[in-house]
Amino acid sequence: MGTPLIMADCCRGTPPNRFVYLFRPDPKPGKVRDEPIAAPQDETSVTAADAVVCRQCLHVVTSIAEHQTVNGAHAHTFANPEGIVFDIACYRDAWGCVYVGPSSPQFTWFAGCVWRIAVCANCHVHLGWRFSAVEGHFFHGLIINRLIVREA
């Protein structure tokens, strides 16, 4: 297994050989479908055919019905301050994610939004970010190559 991409600050004093891997390297790329869907669905109505799952553990993260256009596009390409490039897709909600750390306005990719790191609620692999606006609106920017659209 490779080295961690990032080790959480809370783990810096961890004894050797007891590292906590918050983010894992990208798994192998797979088939991802990008199709706009008209209306969002309730979490409980997600079928196997429209589930967007974590590539690492196959935990349901969201639905293709949660597809959202932000700044004129569903998919975006950005680089972080370290020069790492991310292809992300925007979704209204991602109930299969949990969040790490406080919100930050630094280096935001979407003007007027703060962000939090979003990880898979099951395996904790880094899946993207939750972007929130001051007025309370939010959306998720999820890393495309860390997701799979489950096909029937």
OpenMM code with the backbone's topology and positions (N, CA, C; nanometers):
from openmm import Vec3, app, unit

residues = "MET GLY THR PRO LEU ILE MET ALA ASP CYS CYS ARG GLY THR PRO PRO ASN ARG PHE VAL TYR LEU PHE ARG PRO ASP PRO LYS PRO GLY LYS VAL ARG ASP GLU PRO ILE ALA ALA PRO GLN ASP GLU THR SER VAL THR ALA ALA ASP ALA VAL VAL CYS ARG GLN CYS LEU HIS VAL VAL THR SER ILE ALA GLU HIS GLN THR VAL ASN GLY ALA HIS ALA HIS THR PHE ALA ASN PRO GLU GLY ILE VAL PHE ASP ILE ALA CYS TYR ARG ASP ALA TRP GLY CYS VAL TYR VAL GLY PRO SER SER PRO GLN PHE THR TRP PHE ALA GLY CYS VAL TRP ARG ILE ALA VAL CYS ALA ASN CYS HIS VAL HIS LEU GLY TRP ARG PHE SER ALA VAL GLU GLY HIS PHE PHE HIS GLY LEU ILE ILE ASN ARG LEU ILE VAL ARG GLU ALA".split()
positions = [
    Vec3(0.0848, -0.1177, 0.0000),
    Vec3(0.0000, 0.0000, 0.0000),
    Vec3(0.0887, 0.1230, 0.0000),
    Vec3(0.0465, 0.2272, -0.0695),
    Vec3(0.1257, 0.3489, -0.0815),
    Vec3(0.1250, 0.4311, 0.0449),
    Vec3(0.1953, 0.5403, 0.0396),
    Vec3(0.1998, 0.6308, 0.1536),
    Vec3(0.0738, 0.7147, 0.1555),
    Vec3(0.0374, 0.7693, 0.2711),
    Vec3(-0.0843, 0.8493, 0.2773),
    Vec3(-0.0660, 0.9785, 0.2001),
    Vec3(-0.1759, 1.0304, 0.1441),
    Vec3(-0.1695, 1.1594, 0.0787),
    Vec3(-0.1552, 1.2693, 0.1834),
    Vec3(-0.2298, 1.2576, 0.2916),
    Vec3(-0.2276, 1.3563, 0.3990),
    Vec3(-0.2448, 1.2823, 0.5305),
    Vec3(-0.1677, 1.3196, 0.6306),
    Vec3(-0.1876, 1.2622, 0.7626),
    Vec3(-0.2505, 1.3712, 0.8489),
    Vec3(-0.3596, 1.3411, 0.9123),
    Vec3(-0.4320, 1.4397, 0.9924),
    Vec3(-0.3432, 1.4938, 1.1040),
    Vec3(-0.3560, 1.6255, 1.1323),
    Vec3(-0.2778, 1.6876, 1.2389),
    Vec3(-0.2990, 1.6194, 1.3727),
    Vec3(-0.4188, 1.5641, 1.3932),
    Vec3(-0.4483, 1.4991, 1.5208),
    Vec3(-0.3660, 1.3715, 1.5392),
    Vec3(-0.3029, 1.3230, 1.4347),
    Vec3(-0.2297, 1.1965, 1.4410),
    Vec3(-0.0791, 1.2165, 1.4432),
    Vec3(-0.0316, 1.3396, 1.4437),
    Vec3(0.1111, 1.3673, 1.4326),
    Vec3(0.1920, 1.3067, 1.5472),
    Vec3(0.1361, 1.2897, 1.6658),
    Vec3(0.2096, 1.2330, 1.7785),
    Vec3(0.1933, 1.0826, 1.7892),
    Vec3(0.1303, 1.0204, 1.6896),
    Vec3(0.1050, 0.8768, 1.6924),
    Vec3(0.2368, 0.8008, 1.6844),
    Vec3(0.2558, 0.6977, 1.7670),
    Vec3(0.3799, 0.6198, 1.7614),
    Vec3(0.4014, 0.5595, 1.6233),
    Vec3(0.5295, 0.5303, 1.5849),
    Vec3(0.5571, 0.4699, 1.4550),
    Vec3(0.4757, 0.3424, 1.4362),
    Vec3(0.4424, 0.3140, 1.3118),
    Vec3(0.3638, 0.1974, 1.2717),
    Vec3(0.2193, 0.2046, 1.3207),
    Vec3(0.1755, 0.3187, 1.3679),
    Vec3(0.0365, 0.3349, 1.4125),
    Vec3(-0.0250, 0.4553, 1.3444),
    Vec3(0.0160, 0.4835, 1.2194),
    Vec3(-0.0359, 0.5985, 1.1473),
    Vec3(-0.1827, 0.5786, 1.1147),
    Vec3(-0.2569, 0.6870, 1.1198),
    Vec3(-0.3967, 0.6857, 1.0808),
    Vec3(-0.4027, 0.7439, 0.9402),
    Vec3(-0.4487, 0.6669, 0.8456),
    Vec3(-0.4560, 0.7118, 0.7076),
    Vec3(-0.5939, 0.7721, 0.6823),
    Vec3(-0.6001, 0.9045, 0.6806),
    Vec3(-0.7258, 0.9742, 0.6596),
    Vec3(-0.7644, 0.9703, 0.5125),
    Vec3(-0.6665, 0.9871, 0.4241),
    Vec3(-0.6910, 0.9849, 0.2804),
    Vec3(-0.6062, 0.8752, 0.2197),
    Vec3(-0.6656, 0.7985, 0.1324),
    Vec3(-0.5943, 0.6910, 0.0666),
    Vec3(-0.5707, 0.7290, -0.0780),
    Vec3(-0.4688, 0.6708, -0.1432),
    Vec3(-0.4471, 0.6980, -0.2855),
    Vec3(-0.5680, 0.6557, -0.3677),
    Vec3(-0.5816, 0.7170, -0.4851),
    Vec3(-0.6929, 0.6829, -0.5733),
    Vec3(-0.6926, 0.5354, -0.6077),
    Vec3(-0.8091, 0.4704, -0.5990),
    Vec3(-0.8190, 0.3340, -0.6483),
    Vec3(-0.8152, 0.3344, -0.8014),
    Vec3(-0.8167, 0.2175, -0.8621),
    Vec3(-0.8122, 0.2071, -1.0080),
    Vec3(-0.9324, 0.2771, -1.0696),
    Vec3(-0.9116, 0.3468, -1.1815),
    Vec3(-1.0238, 0.4129, -1.2471),
    Vec3(-1.1238, 0.3117, -1.3012),
    Vec3(-1.2466, 0.3536, -1.3116),
    Vec3(-1.3509, 0.2657, -1.3630),
    Vec3(-1.4488, 0.3446, -1.4467),
    Vec3(-1.5616, 0.2863, -1.4747),
    Vec3(-1.6603, 0.3466, -1.5610),
    Vec3(-1.7446, 0.4464, -1.4821),
    Vec3(-1.7507, 0.5710, -1.5299),
    Vec3(-1.8318, 0.6741, -1.4670),
    Vec3(-1.9220, 0.7331, -1.5746),
    Vec3(-2.0478, 0.7466, -1.5428),
    Vec3(-2.1457, 0.7993, -1.6370),
    Vec3(-2.1846, 0.9387, -1.5910),
    Vec3(-2.1922, 1.0334, -1.6837),
    Vec3(-2.2282, 1.1707, -1.6506),
    Vec3(-2.3515, 1.2096, -1.7306),
    Vec3(-2.4687, 1.1891, -1.6710),
    Vec3(-2.5932, 1.2210, -1.7387),
    Vec3(-2.6782, 1.3099, -1.6488),
    Vec3(-2.7249, 1.4245, -1.7010),
    Vec3(-2.8112, 1.5090, -1.6196),
    Vec3(-2.9478, 1.4438, -1.5969),
    Vec3(-2.9979, 1.4566, -1.4761),
    Vec3(-3.1297, 1.4053, -1.4395),
    Vec3(-3.2115, 1.5240, -1.3917),
    Vec3(-3.3382, 1.5271, -1.4269),
    Vec3(-3.4202, 1.6447, -1.4035),
    Vec3(-3.4446, 1.6777, -1.2565),
    Vec3(-3.4966, 1.5855, -1.1782),
    Vec3(-3.5395, 1.6186, -1.0429),
    Vec3(-3.4696, 1.5326, -0.9390),
    Vec3(-3.4421, 1.5915, -0.8211),
    Vec3(-3.3791, 1.5122, -0.7154),
    Vec3(-3.4753, 1.4074, -0.6612),
    Vec3(-3.4190, 1.3000, -0.6060),
    Vec3(-3.5004, 1.1954, -0.5456),
    Vec3(-3.4732, 1.1895, -0.3969),
    Vec3(-3.5672, 1.1304, -0.3260),
    Vec3(-3.5498, 1.1046, -0.1843),
    Vec3(-3.4429, 0.9972, -0.1670),
    Vec3(-3.3628, 1.0090, -0.0620),
    Vec3(-3.2549, 0.9126, -0.0352),
    Vec3(-3.3061, 0.7691, -0.0334),
    Vec3(-3.4239, 0.7485, 0.0180),
    Vec3(-3.4766, 0.6132, 0.0315),
    Vec3(-3.5200, 0.5535, -0.1019),
    Vec3(-3.5344, 0.6369, -0.2061),
    Vec3(-3.5806, 0.5861, -0.3343),
    Vec3(-3.4660, 0.5599, -0.4322),
    Vec3(-3.3421, 0.5660, -0.3874),
    Vec3(-3.2287, 0.5408, -0.4750),
    Vec3(-3.2288, 0.3937, -0.5147),
    Vec3(-3.2298, 0.3697, -0.6436),
    Vec3(-3.2272, 0.2323, -0.6933),
    Vec3(-3.0842, 0.1946, -0.7270),
    Vec3(-3.0614, 0.0677, -0.7461),
    Vec3(-2.9283, 0.0206, -0.7823),
    Vec3(-2.8826, 0.0827, -0.9133),
    Vec3(-2.9762, 0.1190, -1.0003),
    Vec3(-2.9403, 0.1724, -1.1317),
    Vec3(-2.8941, 0.3175, -1.1258),
    Vec3(-2.9289, 0.3923, -1.0227),
    Vec3(-2.8892, 0.5329, -1.0210),
    Vec3(-2.8041, 0.5702, -0.8992),
    Vec3(-2.7513, 0.4736, -0.8296),
    Vec3(-2.6695, 0.5009, -0.7121),
    Vec3(-2.5278, 0.5400, -0.7537),
    Vec3(-2.4763, 0.6442, -0.6924),
    Vec3(-2.3371, 0.6837, -0.7084),
    Vec3(-2.2669, 0.6335, -0.5828),
    Vec3(-2.1691, 0.5450, -0.6008),
    Vec3(-2.1068, 0.4776, -0.4865),
    Vec3(-1.9584, 0.5092, -0.4782),
    Vec3(-1.9043, 0.4919, -0.3587),
    Vec3(-1.7612, 0.5057, -0.3347),
    Vec3(-1.6886, 0.3929, -0.4084),
    Vec3(-1.5893, 0.4262, -0.4878),
    Vec3(-1.5143, 0.3247, -0.5621),
    Vec3(-1.4391, 0.2313, -0.4674),
    Vec3(-1.3972, 0.2800, -0.3510),
    Vec3(-1.3184, 0.2017, -0.2569),
    Vec3(-1.3994, 0.0895, -0.1909),
    Vec3(-1.5221, 0.1218, -0.1439),
    Vec3(-1.5980, 0.0243, -0.0643),
    Vec3(-1.7396, -0.0012, -0.1147),
    Vec3(-1.7819, 0.0693, -0.2199),
    Vec3(-1.9146, 0.0550, -0.2810),
    Vec3(-2.0291, 0.1035, -0.1926),
    Vec3(-1.9987, 0.1874, -0.0942),
    Vec3(-2.1005, 0.2508, -0.0094),
    Vec3(-2.1752, 0.3556, -0.0934),
    Vec3(-2.3090, 0.3588, -0.0827),
    Vec3(-2.3871, 0.4573, -0.1579),
    Vec3(-2.3594, 0.5964, -0.1015),
    Vec3(-2.3175, 0.6867, -0.1904),
    Vec3(-2.2813, 0.8230, -0.1513),
    Vec3(-2.3923, 0.9204, -0.1882),
    Vec3(-2.4464, 0.9070, -0.3072),
    Vec3(-2.5513, 0.9956, -0.3557),
    Vec3(-2.6221, 0.9263, -0.4712),
    Vec3(-2.6987, 1.0015, -0.5465),
    Vec3(-2.7727, 0.9500, -0.6615),
    Vec3(-2.7449, 1.0392, -0.7818),
    Vec3(-2.7524, 0.9840, -0.9020),
    Vec3(-2.7343, 1.0700, -1.0194),
    Vec3(-2.8463, 1.1733, -1.0282),
    Vec3(-2.9578, 1.1489, -0.9598),
    Vec3(-3.0668, 1.2464, -0.9554),
    Vec3(-3.0274, 1.3719, -0.8775),
    Vec3(-2.9220, 1.3638, -0.7978),
    Vec3(-2.8735, 1.4790, -0.7205),
    Vec3(-2.7796, 1.5677, -0.8020),
    Vec3(-2.7582, 1.5320, -0.9289),
    Vec3(-2.6747, 1.6090, -1.0219),
    Vec3(-2.7100, 1.7569, -1.0133),
    Vec3(-2.6100, 1.8434, -1.0095),
    Vec3(-2.6346, 1.9867, -1.0005),
    Vec3(-2.5384, 2.0623, -1.0902),
    Vec3(-2.5876, 2.1681, -1.1508),
    Vec3(-2.5040, 2.2567, -1.2302),
    Vec3(-2.4627, 2.3735, -1.1422),
    Vec3(-2.3328, 2.3990, -1.1350),
    Vec3(-2.2785, 2.5113, -1.0572),
    Vec3(-2.1872, 2.5911, -1.1499),
    Vec3(-2.2059, 2.7206, -1.1525),
    Vec3(-2.1282, 2.8080, -1.2417),
    Vec3(-2.1327, 2.7577, -1.3860),
    Vec3(-2.2504, 2.7116, -1.4283),
    Vec3(-2.2720, 2.6723, -1.5669),
    Vec3(-2.2285, 2.5324, -1.6060),
    Vec3(-2.1799, 2.4506, -1.5107),
    Vec3(-2.1349, 2.3155, -1.5459),
    Vec3(-2.1558, 2.2186, -1.4292),
    Vec3(-2.1714, 2.0920, -1.4629),
    Vec3(-2.1801, 1.9863, -1.3619),
    Vec3(-2.0392, 1.9416, -1.3205),
    Vec3(-1.9477, 1.9336, -1.4165),
    Vec3(-1.8106, 1.8888, -1.3897),
    Vec3(-1.7134, 2.0060, -1.4023),
    Vec3(-1.6137, 2.0064, -1.3164),
    Vec3(-1.5128, 2.1121, -1.3133),
    Vec3(-1.3752, 2.0495, -1.2914),
    Vec3(-1.2708, 2.1201, -1.3331),
    Vec3(-1.1334, 2.0787, -1.3056),
    Vec3(-1.0643, 2.1925, -1.2330),
    Vec3(-1.0048, 2.1605, -1.1167),
    Vec3(-0.9370, 2.2599, -1.0344),
    Vec3(-0.8060, 2.2012, -0.9825),
    Vec3(-0.7149, 2.2901, -0.9444),
    Vec3(-0.5916, 2.2472, -0.8780),
    Vec3(-0.5899, 2.3105, -0.7392),
    Vec3(-0.5427, 2.2347, -0.6401),
    Vec3(-0.5300, 2.2898, -0.5055),
    Vec3(-0.3971, 2.3655, -0.4948),
    Vec3(-0.3689, 2.4318, -0.3830),
    Vec3(-0.2445, 2.5086, -0.3697),
    Vec3(-0.1174, 2.4244, -0.3839),
    Vec3(-0.1275, 2.2933, -0.3640),
    Vec3(-0.0121, 2.2044, -0.3800),
    Vec3(0.0080, 2.1626, -0.5254),
    Vec3(-0.0834, 2.2029, -0.6137),
    Vec3(-0.0732, 2.1679, -0.7547),
    Vec3(-0.1401, 2.0373, -0.7913),
    Vec3(-0.2113, 1.9745, -0.6983),
    Vec3(-0.2823, 1.8500, -0.7275),
    Vec3(-0.4123, 1.8856, -0.7999),
    Vec3(-0.4332, 1.8249, -0.9154),
    Vec3(-0.5495, 1.8541, -0.9990),
    Vec3(-0.6625, 1.7567, -0.9661),
    Vec3(-0.7835, 1.8126, -0.9526),
    Vec3(-0.9022, 1.7327, -0.9226),
    Vec3(-1.0094, 1.7595, -1.0275),
    Vec3(-1.0673, 1.6527, -1.0805),
    Vec3(-1.1869, 1.6619, -1.1632),
    Vec3(-1.3027, 1.6307, -1.0711),
    Vec3(-1.3923, 1.7282, -1.0527),
    Vec3(-1.5038, 1.7090, -0.9608),
    Vec3(-1.6365, 1.7229, -1.0345),
    Vec3(-1.7389, 1.6593, -0.9794),
    Vec3(-1.8754, 1.6721, -1.0278),
    Vec3(-1.9596, 1.7243, -0.9119),
    Vec3(-2.0570, 1.8078, -0.9428),
    Vec3(-2.1376, 1.8722, -0.8388),
    Vec3(-2.2696, 1.7982, -0.8170),
    Vec3(-2.3030, 1.7800, -0.6896),
    Vec3(-2.4262, 1.7133, -0.6472),
    Vec3(-2.4905, 1.7953, -0.5362),
    Vec3(-2.6246, 1.8015, -0.5362),
    Vec3(-2.6959, 1.8745, -0.4315),
    Vec3(-2.6666, 1.8158, -0.2943),
    Vec3(-2.6832, 1.6860, -0.2802),
    Vec3(-2.6637, 1.6230, -0.1501),
    Vec3(-2.5811, 1.4969, -0.1677),
    Vec3(-2.5086, 1.4622, -0.0650),
    Vec3(-2.4270, 1.3401, -0.0645),
    Vec3(-2.4367, 1.2813, 0.0754),
    Vec3(-2.5481, 1.2143, 0.1015),
    Vec3(-2.5766, 1.1611, 0.2346),
    Vec3(-2.4799, 1.0521, 0.2775),
    Vec3(-2.4019, 0.9968, 0.1865),
    Vec3(-2.3051, 0.8932, 0.2211),
    Vec3(-2.1701, 0.9488, 0.2609),
    Vec3(-2.1614, 1.0806, 0.2796),
    Vec3(-2.0373, 1.1455, 0.3211),
    Vec3(-2.0472, 1.1933, 0.4656),
    Vec3(-1.9335, 1.2009, 0.5302),
    Vec3(-1.9179, 1.2711, 0.6574),
    Vec3(-1.8078, 1.3735, 0.6356),
    Vec3(-1.7940, 1.4676, 0.7287),
    Vec3(-1.7078, 1.5830, 0.7055),
    Vec3(-1.5961, 1.5899, 0.8081),
    Vec3(-1.4826, 1.6392, 0.7623),
    Vec3(-1.3628, 1.6458, 0.8452),
    Vec3(-1.3197, 1.7912, 0.8582),
    Vec3(-1.2953, 1.8335, 0.9805),
    Vec3(-1.2415, 1.9674, 1.0049),
    Vec3(-1.3439, 2.0776, 0.9935),
    Vec3(-1.2997, 2.1990, 1.0279),
    Vec3(-1.3885, 2.3149, 1.0217),
    Vec3(-1.4023, 2.3657, 0.8778),
    Vec3(-1.5030, 2.4477, 0.8543),
    Vec3(-1.5198, 2.5124, 0.7237),
    Vec3(-1.4063, 2.6110, 0.7011),
    Vec3(-1.3651, 2.6263, 0.5760),
    Vec3(-1.2567, 2.7177, 0.5423),
    Vec3(-1.2903, 2.7986, 0.4175),
    Vec3(-1.2618, 2.9288, 0.4202),
    Vec3(-1.2792, 3.0108, 0.3003),
    Vec3(-1.1515, 3.0151, 0.2154),
    Vec3(-1.0421, 2.9587, 0.2656),
    Vec3(-0.9134, 2.9674, 0.1954),
    Vec3(-0.9121, 2.8831, 0.0689),
    Vec3(-0.8620, 2.9419, -0.0378),
    Vec3(-0.8443, 2.8741, -0.1659),
    Vec3(-0.9729, 2.8101, -0.2181),
    Vec3(-1.0877, 2.8718, -0.1902),
    Vec3(-1.2135, 2.8147, -0.2373),
    Vec3(-1.2197, 2.8207, -0.3898),
    Vec3(-1.2776, 2.7189, -0.4489),
    Vec3(-1.2918, 2.7134, -0.5944),
    Vec3(-1.4208, 2.7796, -0.6405),
    Vec3(-1.5108, 2.8094, -0.5474),
    Vec3(-1.6386, 2.8697, -0.5813),
    Vec3(-1.6554, 2.9963, -0.4971),
    Vec3(-1.6552, 3.1110, -0.5640),
    Vec3(-1.6638, 3.2408, -0.4963),
    Vec3(-1.7854, 3.2460, -0.4043),
    Vec3(-1.7644, 3.2983, -0.2831),
    Vec3(-1.8720, 3.3128, -0.1866),
    Vec3(-1.9009, 3.1864, -0.1064),
    Vec3(-1.8239, 3.0811, -0.1285),
    Vec3(-1.8466, 2.9544, -0.0576),
    Vec3(-1.7284, 2.9191, 0.0326),
    Vec3(-1.7599, 2.8591, 0.1453),
    Vec3(-1.6581, 2.7967, 0.2291),
    Vec3(-1.6682, 2.6466, 0.2035),
    Vec3(-1.5642, 2.5718, 0.2389),
    Vec3(-1.5628, 2.4286, 0.2103),
    Vec3(-1.5217, 2.3485, 0.3317),
    Vec3(-1.5647, 2.2231, 0.3328),
    Vec3(-1.5207, 2.1222, 0.4303),
    Vec3(-1.4856, 1.9968, 0.3534),
    Vec3(-1.3903, 1.9229, 0.4006),
    Vec3(-1.3514, 1.7972, 0.3375),
    Vec3(-1.4624, 1.6947, 0.3595),
    Vec3(-1.5002, 1.6234, 0.2525),
    Vec3(-1.6017, 1.5181, 0.2592),
    Vec3(-1.5338, 1.3830, 0.2377),
    Vec3(-1.5598, 1.2895, 0.3286),
    Vec3(-1.5048, 1.1546, 0.3176),
    Vec3(-1.6202, 1.0550, 0.3177),
    Vec3(-1.5942, 0.9354, 0.2666),
    Vec3(-1.6941, 0.8289, 0.2674),
    Vec3(-1.7289, 0.7944, 0.4120),
    Vec3(-1.8563, 0.7877, 0.4425),
    Vec3(-1.9005, 0.7558, 0.5782),
    Vec3(-1.8644, 0.6129, 0.6177),
    Vec3(-1.8343, 0.5278, 0.5204),
    Vec3(-1.8028, 0.3889, 0.5496),
    Vec3(-1.6525, 0.3633, 0.5612),
    Vec3(-1.5744, 0.4005, 0.4588),
    Vec3(-1.4308, 0.3667, 0.4581),
    Vec3(-1.3394, 0.4867, 0.4801),
    Vec3(-1.3952, 0.6077, 0.4856),
    Vec3(-1.3234, 0.7319, 0.5129),
    Vec3(-1.2257, 0.7749, 0.4044),
    Vec3(-1.2390, 0.7235, 0.2834),
    Vec3(-1.1566, 0.7716, 0.1730),
    Vec3(-1.2059, 0.9124, 0.1361),
    Vec3(-1.1135, 1.0008, 0.1008),
    Vec3(-1.1469, 1.1383, 0.0636),
    Vec3(-1.2264, 1.1372, -0.0667),
    Vec3(-1.3504, 1.1869, -0.0631),
    Vec3(-1.4361, 1.1887, -0.1811),
    Vec3(-1.4547, 1.3268, -0.2404),
    Vec3(-1.4229, 1.4325, -0.1653),
    Vec3(-1.4416, 1.5667, -0.2191),
    Vec3(-1.4635, 1.6682, -0.1099),
    Vec3(-1.5537, 1.7640, -0.1382),
    Vec3(-1.5763, 1.8753, -0.0474),
    Vec3(-1.7245, 1.9123, -0.0457),
    Vec3(-1.7667, 1.9664, 0.0670),
    Vec3(-1.9010, 2.0251, 0.0786),
    Vec3(-1.8800, 2.1755, 0.0765),
    Vec3(-1.9411, 2.2434, -0.0196),
    Vec3(-1.9305, 2.3879, -0.0337),
    Vec3(-2.0584, 2.4511, 0.0180),
    Vec3(-2.0442, 2.5515, 0.1054),
    Vec3(-2.1595, 2.6186, 0.1659),
    Vec3(-2.1493, 2.7683, 0.1432),
    Vec3(-2.2622, 2.8287, 0.1078),
    Vec3(-2.2695, 2.9732, 0.0908),
    Vec3(-2.3201, 3.0351, 0.2208),
    Vec3(-2.2967, 3.1634, 0.2373),
    Vec3(-2.3366, 3.2356, 0.3583),
    Vec3(-2.4866, 3.2229, 0.3835),
    Vec3(-2.5661, 3.2268, 0.2778),
    Vec3(-2.7117, 3.2215, 0.2948),
    Vec3(-2.7644, 3.0815, 0.3239),
    Vec3(-2.6755, 2.9836, 0.3395),
    Vec3(-2.7174, 2.8504, 0.3809),
    Vec3(-2.7258, 2.7474, 0.2694),
    Vec3(-2.7169, 2.7894, 0.1442),
    Vec3(-2.7192, 2.6934, 0.0341),
    Vec3(-2.5888, 2.6141, 0.0336),
    Vec3(-2.5967, 2.4870, -0.0073),
    Vec3(-2.4759, 2.4061, -0.0137),
    Vec3(-2.4841, 2.3079, -0.1289),
    Vec3(-2.3701, 2.2544, -0.1680),
    Vec3(-2.3607, 2.1478, -0.2675),
    Vec3(-2.2302, 2.0744, -0.2424),
    Vec3(-2.2155, 1.9595, -0.3063),
    Vec3(-2.0953, 1.8784, -0.2909),
    Vec3(-2.0176, 1.8764, -0.4217),
    Vec3(-1.8888, 1.8938, -0.4141),
    Vec3(-1.7990, 1.8751, -0.5272),
    Vec3(-1.7262, 1.7438, -0.5023),
    Vec3(-1.7663, 1.6372, -0.5724),
    Vec3(-1.7116, 1.5037, -0.5475),
    Vec3(-1.6122, 1.4659, -0.6572),
    Vec3(-1.5027, 1.4051, -0.6174),
    Vec3(-1.3941, 1.3697, -0.7084),
    Vec3(-1.4413, 1.2552, -0.7982),
    Vec3(-1.4472, 1.2817, -0.9272),
    Vec3(-1.5080, 1.1903, -1.0236),
    Vec3(-1.4434, 1.0521, -1.0217),
    Vec3(-1.3101, 1.0454, -1.0184),
    Vec3(-1.2468, 0.9131, -1.0280),
    Vec3(-1.2468, 0.8358, -0.8962),
    Vec3(-1.3139, 0.8877, -0.7949),
    Vec3(-1.3300, 0.8130, -0.6694),
    Vec3(-1.4728, 0.7622, -0.6518),
    Vec3(-1.5525, 0.7763, -0.7587),
    Vec3(-1.6927, 0.7341, -0.7558),
    Vec3(-1.7212, 0.6397, -0.8720),
    Vec3(-1.8247, 0.5602, -0.8554),
    Vec3(-1.8745, 0.4730, -0.9617),
    Vec3(-2.0255, 0.4905, -0.9663),
    Vec3(-2.0814, 0.4983, -1.0876),
    Vec3(-2.2265, 0.4941, -1.1017),
    Vec3(-2.2623, 0.3482, -1.1183),
    Vec3(-2.3391, 0.2975, -1.0229),
    Vec3(-2.3794, 0.1565, -1.0249),
    Vec3(-2.4837, 0.1382, -1.1347),
    Vec3(-2.4539, 0.0527, -1.2291),
    Vec3(-2.5454, 0.0281, -1.3404),
    Vec3(-2.6214, -0.1013, -1.3198),
    Vec3(-2.7484, -0.1007, -1.3584),
    Vec3(-2.8336, -0.2192, -1.3402),
    Vec3(-2.7908, -0.3348, -1.4285),
] * unit.nanometer
topology = app.Topology()
chain = topology.addChain("A")
for resn in residues:
    res = topology.addResidue(resn, chain)
    for name in ("N", "CA", "C"):
        topology.addAtom(name, app.Element.getBySymbol(name[0]), res)
